Amino acid sequence: MHIPDGFLSTAVWLGLDAASLPAVGYLARRARGDLEATRVPLLGVMGAFVFAAQMINFPVGVGTSGHLVGGALLAIMLGPAAAAVVMTAILAIQALVFQDGGVLALGANVVNMALVGVLAGYVPYRLWGGARYRDAAIFLGGFFSVLAGAALAIGELLISGVRIPPALVWVSLGLFSVTAALEGAITVAVVKGIEALDPGLVRRPAGMGRAAAVIFALAAVGLAAVGVWLASGLPDGLEKLAQTLGLEARARRLYATPLADYRLPGSGAGWVSQAAAGILGLALIYLLCLAVGRMISRRRSA
């Protein structure tokens, strides 16, 4: 789902960068109305949890894997405006620190996952999230959040001049649909787990209790430390499409970082290096989301 640099034409990535900046700024201002000071820690905890979950790839068939994106989960927990800001923070850390997704293509990834993906994940919950259709609405939110982002990514490649045979477009969308269905099921399970843990936590003004925060923090650390050991090594849907089209040679990195590819130098090989980098990433995401949340909350109070 993360588009690297080199895949999109200059006009496309530049246009999406220009569009994403004011959009995220507007949503940050909108989030002031919903964000009580007591809910600020929830942004950090949920951001860290989603970051950790995105590190865990699972096989979806035909030599392809997928991973939780988390747009619908964040929207349900935080509201769409705050969720978009948190997802933007996650994508920025992934691109700038871990080189997961392009720096120049960051605007495209923000539009696909933090803006459209979050909105597509929230609309079904907003419309049908009452008691009767609640689980179905949450499932559809997770499903459409992934499928909308994937469809946009493919469309951006096509607009950039990448020739994709129509049959391959449909195969890719089919694989993304499997990932989207799994996203929906996981989102339902996580939301129900949250409500079992703390029945009033979802969109509650009072914020997250200490026990719930500790459990979520431990879950995030567990995903980063142990989940990467179990994660599939198969390429995700976009990577598989790039391999099939021979686009991998076009991918480029503008600079090198010590934590590229989620590996921490000097911490050993294999999953130990990934786990160490993942835990460091959790801390970075938590602190960034906490700082952004406090800034928004202070401006709301002023």
N, C-alpha and C positions, 0 to 999 in steps of 0.2 A: 504493500500500500504506500510505502514511502518512495517517492520519485527521486532518483539521484540527479545530480547535475549532469548535463550532457544529453539528456533524453528529450528535453523540450527546446523548442526554438526560442531565440532571444525575445521575440515579440510576445510569446505566450508566457514565459516565466516572468518577464518584466511587467507585463500587464497584470498578472495575478499578484505579484509582489505589491504593486501600486494599489490594487483593490483591497488586499487583505489588511494593510496597515490601518486605514481609517475605519474599516469594518470592526477590527478587534478593539480599536480605541473607543468606538461607539458602544460596543458591547460591555467594555469595562465601565463606562459611565452608567449604562443600564443596570449593571450588576450592583451599583451602589444602593439602589432601591430595595434590593432583596437581601443584601448581605449585612446581617447583624454582626457586631463585633464577636459575639460568642460563637459564631459559625466559622470564623476565620481559620482555626486549626483544622476544620473539616476539609478545607481546600487542599491543605498540605497533605493530609492523610490520604484523601481520595486520589490526588495527583500521584503520590508515591505508589499507591496500590495499582493504579492503571498502568503506570510506567513498568512496574514489575510484571504485570500480566501480559503486556505487549512483548516481553522478552521470551515468552513461552510459546513456541510454535507447535502445532499439532497437525498430523497428516490429514488431508482431505481427499486424497485419491489422485491417480494419474501422475505420481511423482511430484505432488504439490502439497504445500503445507499452508496453514493459516494461523492467525493469532487474534486474540481479543483486541479490539480497537478501543472500546470503552466509551464511545461518544454518548450512547443512550444511557449507560449507567451514570455517567457524570451529570447528564441533563436531568435525570430523575432525582438524583441526590441533591444537586446544587441549584437547579434551574438552568435554563439554556444559556443565559448571558454569562454567568460565572463559569459554567461548564466549558464554554468556548474559550474563555480566558485561560483556564487551567489546561485544556488540551493544547492551546497555543504554547504555553510554557513547556509542556512535555515535548512537543515537536521541536521547539527551539533548542532545548538541551540535547535532544537526540541528534539534531543536525550539527550543532556547533561543537559539542563535546565528544559524541560517540560516532559522528559521521554516518549516521543512519538517516538517509535522506539528504538531498542536496541543500547547500546554503543558498544558492541562487534560486533553487526550486522550493525554498521554504514557503513562499507565498502560495504556491500551488498546493502543497501538502496542508497548509493551514485552511485554505478554502475547501479542500476535499474532506478533511476530517474534523477540523475544529469549527468550521462554519456550517457548511451544508450537512456534514455527517451528524453533528450535534442536533441541528434543527430537524433533520429527518428522523433522528432517534427520539426527539421530544414530542413531535406532533401526534403520533398515535397514542402516547401516554396522556397527552393533554386532552385529546378528544374522547378517548374511550377508557381512561384509567380508573374509572369507578370500580366498585367492588365486583360487579357482575362480569366485566370483561377485562379485569385488571391484568391477569397473567397473559392473555392474548395481546393486549396493548403493549405490554413490556416486551414480549417476544417480537412483535412487529417493529417496535422501535429499534431493537438491536439488529433485526434483519435489514431494515431499510437504511439504517445508518451506514452499514458496511457496503451494501449494494449501491447506494447513491455515490459514496466516495469512490468506489471502484469504477463505476460507469463514467464519472468525471475524469478519473485518471486516464482511462482508455480514450475518452474523447479528446483530452488535451494532447495525447500522443498523436492522434489522427490529425488534429489541427496543426500540429508541429511538423507534419509532413511524413510521419512514420507510416509506412504502408503495412496495414494489417489485413490479411484476407478476411472476408466476412465470416467464413466458417470458424476461423480462429477467434474472432471477436465473440461469437456465441459460445464457443467452448470455454473461453476465459470467463465470461459472465456466468456460465454454468458452475464453474469451479468457485467463483466468488459467491455464488448463491449458496453453495454448501457451507462455505465459511460464514456467510451471513446467518444461515439457519443455526449453526453452532453458536454464533455470537448471541442470537436471540435466546437460545436455551440457557446459555451461561448467564446472561443478564437476568433472566427470570430467577435462576437459582441463587445468584448473589443477592438480589433485592430481597427475596424471601428469607435468605439467611440473615441479612441485615435487620429485617423487621422482626425475626425471631429473637435476635440478640437484643434489639432495642426497638420495640414496636413503634415508638414515636419519632424515630430518627429521620425518616425520609421527609425532606423539605420542612423539618421542624425548626422554628425560629430559635429555640433554646440551644441548638447545636449538639455536638457529639459528646456523650458522656465519657468519662475517663476509661472505664472498662472497655467500652466499644473501641475507643481510640487505640488502646493497647493491643486489643485483639487484631484490629486491622493492620497496625504497624507490624505485629508479629507475622501476620499472613503475607504482607508485602516482602518482608525479609525472607520468609520461607520460600516464596516464589522465586526471588532473586538468587537465593543461595542453593536451593535444592531443585527448583523447577527447571533451571537451565540444564541440569544434568539429565533430566528426563525429556527435554525438548527435542522435537524432530529437527534433523539437519537438512531436510528437504527445502528447496526454495519456496518462497511464498508465491501467490498468484501473479503478482507483477514481475517478480524475478523470473518466474517460469516463462512468462510471456516474452520477456527480454531475451532469455536464452534461446527461445524458439525463433525469434526474429533476428538473432545475431546482434542485438543492441548492446551487449555487455561491453564491447570495445569502446563504445561512446561514453560510458560512464567515466567521470573524472572527479577528482577531489582538489579543491583549491588550496588546501594546506593539510598538514599532518597534525594529529593530536595524539597524546599518549594513550588515550582510552578508545581509540578507533576500533570498531568491530566488537565493542564490549569486552575488551581484554585489558587487564591491568598489568603493566610491565613489572617484572620482579616478583610476581605472586605465584609463580609456577605455571604449569601448562594445563590445557584443557579446561574443564568446568571450574576449577579453582580460580583461574584467572577471570573467567566470565562472572562467577559469583562475586568476586571481590569488586569488579567493575560495576556490577549491578547494584551492590549495596552502596557503593559510593554514589551511583546515580540516584538511588532513592533519597539519599541525604540532600543532594543538589536540588532535586525536584521539590522535596518537602520545603526546603528553605526558600526557594524561589516562589513557590505558590503561597507560602506563609507571608513573605514580604509583599507580594502583589496584593494579597487579601487584606493585609493591614493598611496598605496605602489606599485601597478602595474604601475600606471602612472608615479611615480617618477623614477622607474627603466627604464621605456621606455624613459624618458627624458635623463637619464644618459647614 
